[in-house]
Amino acid sequence: MARFKRLFPGKMGPIGVAIAAYDIWRRIPPRHRRMLVAEARRHGTRVAKAAVERRRRRRH
């Protein structure tokens, strides 16, 4: 848990989240990055659709 707190200290705004995500992305080896991008292309629409449905259910 200490490592997580070091990467994300306190409350962060959108810029802080973007910088932290970029920092984490840089630490991932290039081969694994390519695998993550391929999986995101394959499953991204499904995950986005589920998130929209969850939000709709929560609002009503």
C-alpha positions in Angstrom: 0.0 0.0 0.0 2.9 2.4 0.6 3.9 2.2 -3.0 0.4 3.2 -4.1 0.4 6.2 -1.7 3.7 7.3 -3.1 2.4 7.2 -6.7 -0.9 8.9 -5.8 -0.3 11.3 -2.9 -3.5 12.8 -1.6 -6.2 14.3 -3.8 -5.3 14.8 -7.5 -7.0 16.8 -10.2 -7.2 15.7 -13.8 -3.7 17.0 -14.6 -2.3 15.0 -11.7 -4.1 11.8 -12.8 -2.8 12.3 -16.4 0.8 12.7 -15.2 0.6 9.7 -12.9 -0.9 7.6 -15.6 1.9 8.6 -18.0 4.5 7.8 -15.3 3.0 4.4 -14.8 2.8 3.8 -18.6 6.5 4.7 -19.0 7.5 2.0 -16.4 5.7 -0.8 -18.3 8.0 -2.6 -20.7 7.3 -1.9 -24.4 6.2 -5.5 -25.1 3.6 -5.4 -22.4 2.4 -2.0 -23.5 1.6 -3.4 -26.9 -0.3 -6.3 -25.3 -2.3 -3.8 -23.2 -3.1 -1.7 -26.3 -4.3 -4.8 -28.2 -6.5 -5.9 -25.3 -7.9 -2.4 -25.0 -8.8 -2.4 -28.7 -10.4 -5.8 -28.3 -12.4 -5.2 -25.1 -12.6 -1.4 -24.8 -16.0 -1.0 -26.3 -17.4 -3.7 -24.1 -16.0 -2.0 -21.0 -17.3 1.4 -22.0 -20.7 0.0 -22.7 -20.9 -1.6 -19.3 -19.8 1.7 -17.6 -22.5 3.6 -19.4 -25.1 1.0 -18.4 -23.9 1.1 -14.8 -24.2 4.9 -14.8 -27.7 4.8 -16.3 -28.9 2.4 -13.6 -27.3 4.5 -10.9 -29.0 7.7 -12.0 -32.5 6.1 -12.2 
